[in-house]
Amino acid sequence: MFTALITPPPAAQADDRQRFMRLLQTALAEGSFAKLLLSKYSGAEAGLERLTVRTVQLRGERCLSFLWRYQTRDITKNHALEAGLAEIEALLGRDFQNAHLQTAEQELQLAFSRKGRPSLRVSRRADAAPAAAAADAGHDKEKLRYLELAKPFWADLGLTHEAKGGERQLVPAMSRKWKQINKFIEVMSAALKSSPLAASSEVHVSDFGSGKGYLTFAMYDWLTSVLGRKAEVSGIELREDMVSLCNGAAQRHGLTGLRFVQSDVRHYQPARLDVMIALHACDIATDYAIHLGLRAGAGIIMCSPCCHKQLRPQMQLPAALKPMLQHGIHLGQEAEMVTDSLRALLLEAEGYETQVFEFIALEHTSKNKMILAVKKSGAALAAAQKKRPEILAQIAEIKRFYGLREQALESLLLDQPAAGVACPA
């Protein structure tokens, strides 16, 4: 329930402005608010073009996130609901002459004439769902909304384009990518809540094999704009053109805690590492990435392995399995399962809560397996340490069963050189 923020103006023509604010308050109170866009800027601040307002969750509280779009940069500021509503009311007709409010069912357009007279038009959205369905959809959307398409850096990465009216829209061919990015943040959100980093005000992230930077930018934006944390996020990538592209976008939009470095997982040494990400690191590059995260004491380690080559040539199949694994595709799948199972067990032995699960396949690859490890603490860590001998015995038995001589991550943890050729991440 909101306290009254609107003082009725003396002039009768202000009724539409007052009605607009009441409808905005109602949409926020009922959970049907989608987005507010203020445009046609007439204030004195140079370079300011428009303001987009959305809702975000910050430390369990629903707030209004203001995205101020300038010609050369964007600034995000978050406000408590009532403070945000008071600022919107002050801006209407003074600094911005147009306001476009979207709710689950309606489109509201408030426009001010040259004489400052407001005019309100209300229409039903063409894509509005029935009332009950819209309420359910609104709840789900609120729960899963981690990122904002309106952020200008997405255009630099080719994810969005500017449509008529100046609003940023998703490039149709990138809809699958956008879904994947949001799924990644959803997984990371759950991991962060259960990790030792849950209450940390500052988070340091290294993303190995960052490529065009979709997930790296997403992590930075989510940590800073949505969670309100101070973040230092680094994308590590071998390709110089990708590093230049991403650094250029980060600098243009004033993302001071985001940077990209030309290096690989074997040579990059971060000063601090809280979250280690390595998606699609080939063969034993995944093992080097996990080892780096372990050595740094990362609270979260997230990998999507690729190109499992090290164990397959070593595998000596037990007689009972030979008829089943005589086909190359089955043998390859068995080698992948054994490789990632050993990695998960080694992470558990090091005191991490580990999951191996299917993830939405990223573009250009059929690999969709993810290893997610969250560092334990307190009593859970003490219990894990007691289980360590049992886990190491399980690893030794698996190696004996398949006739395996070595596994790269195990060798690295034993401080032995890992055999095999890795595609650097």
C-alpha positions in Angstrom: 0.0 0.0 0.0 1.5 3.4 -1.0 1.0 6.6 0.9 -0.5 9.5 -1.1 2.1 11.3 -3.1 -0.1 13.4 -5.3 -1.1 16.9 -4.4 -4.0 17.9 -6.7 -2.9 20.9 -8.7 -5.1 24.0 -8.8 -5.7 23.9 -12.5 -8.4 21.6 -13.8 -6.3 20.6 -16.8 -3.9 18.8 -14.5 -6.5 16.0 -13.9 -5.0 13.8 -16.6 -1.5 14.1 -15.0 -3.0 13.2 -11.6 -4.9 10.3 -13.1 -1.8 9.0 -14.7 0.1 9.0 -11.4 -2.8 7.2 -9.7 -2.8 4.5 -12.4 0.9 4.1 -12.1 0.7 3.6 -8.4 -2.1 1.1 -8.9 -0.1 -0.9 -11.4 2.8 -1.1 -9.0 0.6 -2.1 -6.1 -1.2 -4.8 -8.1 1.9 -6.2 -9.7 0.8 -5.4 -13.3 3.5 -2.7 -13.9 5.7 -3.6 -16.9 7.7 -0.5 -17.9 7.6 3.3 -17.9 9.4 5.4 -20.6 9.8 9.2 -20.2 10.8 10.9 -23.4 10.9 14.3 -25.2 13.3 15.7 -22.7 13.2 19.5 -22.3 15.5 20.0 -19.3 18.9 21.7 -19.1 21.1 18.6 -18.7 23.2 18.1 -21.9 23.0 14.9 -23.8 20.1 13.4 -21.8 17.6 11.7 -24.1 15.1 9.6 -22.1 14.5 7.8 -18.9 13.3 4.1 -18.6 11.9 2.9 -15.3 11.5 -0.8 -14.3 11.1 -2.7 -11.1 13.9 -4.7 -9.5 14.5 -6.7 -6.4 17.3 -5.4 -4.1 18.0 -7.4 -1.0 14.4 -8.6 -0.8 12.8 -5.2 -1.4 11.0 -4.1 -4.6 12.5 -0.9 -6.0 12.3 1.3 -9.0 15.3 1.2 -11.3 15.9 4.4 -13.3 18.0 4.0 -16.5 19.0 7.5 -17.6 20.0 7.3 -21.3 22.5 9.9 -22.6 23.9 10.2 -26.1 27.2 8.7 -25.0 26.5 6.8 -21.8 23.8 5.4 -19.5 23.4 5.8 -15.8 21.4 3.5 -13.6 20.0 4.6 -10.2 17.7 2.6 -7.9 15.1 4.1 -5.6 12.7 2.9 -3.0 9.1 2.8 -4.4 7.8 6.0 -2.8 10.9 8.0 -3.5 10.9 6.9 -7.1 7.3 7.8 -7.6 7.9 11.2 -6.1 10.7 11.8 -8.6 8.6 10.6 -11.5 5.8 13.0 -10.5 8.3 15.9 -10.4 9.7 15.1 -13.8 6.4 14.9 -15.6 5.7 18.1 -17.6 8.8 19.8 -16.2 11.7 17.8 -17.7 9.9 15.2 -19.9 6.9 16.0 -22.1 5.9 12.5 -22.9 5.3 9.4 -20.7 4.5 5.9 -21.9 3.3 3.4 -19.3 2.9 -0.3 -20.0 1.0 -2.6 -17.7 -0.1 -6.2 -18.1 -3.3 -5.1 -19.9 -3.0 -1.4 -20.8 -0.9 1.2 -22.7 -1.1 4.7 -21.2 0.3 7.8 -23.1 0.6 11.1 -21.3 1.6 14.1 -23.4 2.1 17.7 -22.5 1.3 20.5 -25.0 3.5 23.5 -25.5 1.5 25.3 -22.9 2.0 22.5 -20.4 -1.5 21.1 -20.7 -1.6 17.3 -20.1 -3.5 14.8 -22.3 -3.9 11.2 -21.3 -4.8 8.3 -23.7 -5.5 4.8 -22.4 -5.9 1.7 -24.6 -5.9 -2.0 -24.1 -2.7 -3.8 -25.1 -3.2 -5.9 -28.2 -1.2 -8.8 -26.6 -3.0 -8.6 -23.2 -3.9 -11.9 -21.7 -7.1 -12.6 -19.8 -7.1 -11.1 -16.3 -6.2 -14.4 -14.4 -3.6 -15.4 -16.9 -2.1 -12.0 -17.0 -1.7 -12.1 -13.2 0.1 -15.4 -13.3 2.3 -14.3 -16.2 3.1 -11.1 -14.4 4.2 -13.0 -11.3 6.4 -15.4 -13.3 7.9 -12.5 -15.3 8.8 -10.6 -12.1 10.4 -13.7 -10.6 12.5 -14.4 -13.7 13.4 -10.9 -14.8 17.2 -10.7 -14.2 18.3 -8.5 -17.1 17.1 -5.5 -19.1 17.1 -5.4 -22.9 17.0 -1.6 -22.8 20.7 -1.5 -21.7 22.6 0.1 -24.6 25.6 -2.3 -24.5 23.5 -5.1 -25.9 23.3 -3.2 -29.1 27.1 -3.0 -29.3 27.1 -6.8 -29.0 24.5 -7.3 -31.7 21.8 -8.5 -29.4 19.4 -5.5 -29.8 18.6 -2.8 -32.3 16.8 0.5 -32.0 13.2 0.3 -33.2 10.8 3.1 -34.1 10.3 5.5 -31.2 13.8 4.9 -29.9 13.0 1.8 -27.9 15.5 -1.1 -28.0 14.2 -4.4 -29.3 15.7 -7.9 -29.4 17.1 -8.9 -32.8 14.8 -11.8 -33.8 17.7 -14.1 -34.6 19.1 -13.6 -31.1 16.0 -14.7 -29.2 17.6 -18.0 -28.3 20.8 -16.4 -27.2 18.8 -14.0 -24.9 17.0 -17.0 -23.3 20.3 -18.7 -22.7 21.8 -15.6 -21.1 18.9 -15.2 -18.7 19.0 -18.9 -17.9 22.7 -18.6 -17.0 21.9 -15.7 -14.6 19.0 -17.7 -13.1 21.4 -20.5 -12.3 24.0 -18.1 -11.0 21.4 -16.4 -8.8 20.5 -19.6 -7.0 24.2 -20.4 -6.6 25.1 -17.0 -5.1 22.3 -17.2 -2.5 23.7 -20.6 -1.2 27.4 -19.6 -1.3 29.7 -17.8 1.1 29.3 -14.8 -1.2 25.6 -14.3 -0.4 26.2 -11.4 2.0 29.4 -10.0 0.3 29.1 -6.4 -0.9 31.9 -6.9 -3.5 32.3 -9.8 -6.0 35.3 -10.5 -8.3 34.5 -12.7 -11.3 36.7 -14.2 -14.0 35.0 -15.5 -17.2 37.5 -17.7 -19.2 36.9 -17.9 -22.9 34.5 -14.9 -22.8 34.2 -14.6 -26.6 31.8 -11.8 -27.5 31.2 -11.1 -23.9 27.4 -11.8 -23.6 27.7 -13.6 -20.3 30.4 -11.4 -19.0 28.3 -8.2 -19.6 25.3 -10.0 -18.2 27.2 -10.9 -15.0 28.4 -7.4 -14.5 25.0 -5.8 -15.1 23.2 -8.3 -12.9 25.6 -7.9 -10.0 25.7 -4.1 -10.1 22.3 -3.0 -11.5 20.0 -5.7 -10.0 21.9 -6.7 -6.8 23.5 -3.4 -6.1 26.9 -5.0 -5.4 30.3 -3.6 -6.3 31.7 -5.9 -8.9 35.0 -6.5 -10.7 34.3 -8.7 -13.7 37.0 -9.8 -16.1 36.6 -11.6 -19.4 39.6 -13.6 -20.5 39.8 -14.3 -24.2 42.5 -15.2 -26.7 41.0 -13.4 -29.7 42.3 -9.8 -29.9 39.3 -8.6 -31.9 36.8 -9.9 -29.3 38.8 -8.3 -26.5 38.9 -4.9 -28.4 35.2 -5.1 -29.2 34.1 -5.8 -25.6 36.5 -3.3 -24.0 35.2 -0.6 -26.4 31.6 -1.3 -25.4 32.4 -1.3 -21.7 34.3 2.0 -21.9 31.6 3.7 -24.0 29.0 3.0 -21.5 31.0 3.8 -18.4 31.1 0.2 -17.0 34.2 0.9 -14.9 34.3 -2.5 -13.1 34.2 -4.5 -16.4 37.3 -5.3 -18.4 38.6 -7.8 -21.0 42.1 -9.3 -21.2 43.8 -11.2 -23.9 45.1 -14.3 -22.2 44.2 -17.9 -21.3 43.4 -20.0 -18.3 47.0 -21.3 -18.0 48.6 -17.9 -17.7 46.0 -15.5 -16.3 46.5 -14.9 -12.5 43.7 -12.8 -10.9 44.5 -11.0 -7.7 41.2 -12.1 -6.3 38.7 -14.7 -7.6 35.3 -15.2 -6.1 33.4 -16.6 -9.1 35.2 -18.7 -11.8 33.3 -19.3 -15.1 34.6 -21.4 -18.0 32.1 -22.3 -20.6 33.1 -24.7 -23.3 36.8 -24.9 -22.4 38.2 -27.7 -24.6 39.5 -31.0 -23.1 41.8 -30.4 -20.1 41.5 -26.6 -20.3 38.4 -27.2 -18.1 40.6 -29.0 -15.6 43.0 -26.0 -15.5 40.1 -23.7 -15.0 38.7 -25.7 -12.1 42.1 -25.9 -10.6 42.6 -22.2 -10.8 39.2 -21.7 -9.0 40.2 -24.2 -6.3 43.6 -22.6 -5.8 42.0 -19.2 -5.4 39.4 -20.4 -3.0 36.5 -19.3 -5.3 33.1 -19.4 -3.7 31.5 -20.5 -7.0 33.0 -22.5 -9.9 30.9 -22.9 -13.0 32.0 -24.9 -16.0 30.5 -26.2 -19.2 33.0 -28.9 -20.4 33.8 -29.5 -24.0 35.9 -31.9 -26.1 36.5 -34.7 -23.6 39.7 -36.3 -25.1 42.0 -37.2 -22.3 40.3 -40.3 -20.9 38.9 -42.1 -24.0 42.3 -43.4 -25.2 43.1 -44.7 -21.7 39.9 -46.6 -21.1 40.2 -50.4 -20.9 36.7 -51.6 -21.0 35.6 -54.4 -18.6 34.4 -57.4 -20.5 30.7 -56.9 -19.5 30.7 -53.4 -21.1 32.5 -54.2 -24.4 29.3 -55.2 -26.3 27.5 -52.1 -25.1 30.4 -49.7 -25.8 31.6 -51.2 -29.1 29.9 -48.3 -30.9 32.0 -45.1 -31.0 29.2 -42.8 -30.0 28.5 -44.8 -26.9 32.1 -45.0 -26.0 32.4 -41.2 -26.4 29.4 -40.6 -24.1 30.9 -43.0 -21.5 34.2 -41.2 -21.6 32.4 -37.8 -21.1 30.4 -39.2 -18.2 33.5 -40.6 -16.5 35.5 -37.4 -17.0 32.8 -35.1 -15.6 32.0 -37.5 -12.7 35.7 -37.5 -11.7 35.7 -33.7 -11.8 32.6 -33.5 -9.7 34.0 -35.9 -7.1 37.3 -34.1 -6.9 35.4 -30.8 -6.3 33.4 -32.5 -3.5 36.6 -33.8 -2.0 37.8 -30.1 -1.9 34.8 -29.0 0.1 32.3 -28.0 -2.6 28.6 -28.8 -3.0 28.6 -30.0 -6.6 25.9 -30.5 -9.2 26.1 -31.8 -12.8 23.1 -31.1 -14.9 21.9 -30.2 -18.4 21.9 -26.6 -19.3 20.3 -24.8 -22.3 22.7 -25.5 -25.2 24.7 -22.4 -26.1 24.8 -21.2 -29.7 27.0 -23.1 -32.2 27.4 -26.2 -30.0 25.5 -29.3 -28.8 27.3 -29.4 -25.5 24.8 -28.6 -22.8 26.3 -30.1 -19.6 27.2 -27.9 -16.7 29.3 -28.5 -13.6 28.3 -26.1 -10.8 30.3 -26.1 -7.5 29.5 -23.9 -4.5 32.0 -23.8 -1.6 30.8 -25.1 1.7 31.4 -23.4 5.0 30.9 -24.0 8.7 29.4 -27.4 9.7 28.8 -28.4 6.1 32.5 -27.9 5.3 33.6 -29.9 8.4 31.3 -32.8 7.4 32.7 -32.7 3.8 36.3 -32.9 5.2 35.4 -36.1 7.1 34.1 -37.6 3.8 37.2 -36.7 1.9 38.9 -40.2 2.3 35.7 -41.9 1.2 35.5 -39.8 -1.9 39.1 -40.3 -2.8 38.6 -44.0 -2.5 35.6 -43.8 -4.9 37.8 -41.9 -7.4 40.5 -44.6 -7.1 38.0 -47.3 -7.7 36.6 -45.7 -10.8 40.1 -45.3 -12.3 40.8 -48.9 -11.5 37.5 -50.1 -13.1 38.3 -48.3 -16.4 42.0 -48.8 -16.3 42.7 -45.0 -16.2 46.3 -43.9 -15.5 45.6 -40.2 -14.9 43.0 -37.5 -14.9 44.2 -33.9 -15.4 42.4 -32.2 -12.5 43.7 -34.9 -10.1 47.2 -34.5 -11.4 47.0 -30.7 -11.0 45.8 -31.0 -7.4 48.7 -33.4 -6.7 50.9 -30.7 -8.3 51.9 -33.0 -11.2 52.0 -31.9 -14.9 48.8 -32.8 -16.6 49.3 -34.8 -19.8 47.2 -34.0 -22.9 46.8 -31.1 -25.2 44.3 -28.4 -24.1 42.6 -25.9 -26.3 43.1 -22.7 -24.2 40.0 -21.1 -22.7 
